């Protein structure tokens, strides 16, 4: 269960990082 939670958090952070990089690229 804890592994699943960590995986979800990791995916969430990766998604935020991807959005952040895309946002910076457009400036």
Secondary structure, DSSP 8 states (H G I E B T S, - for coil): -HHHHHHHHHHHHHHHHHHHHHHHHH-
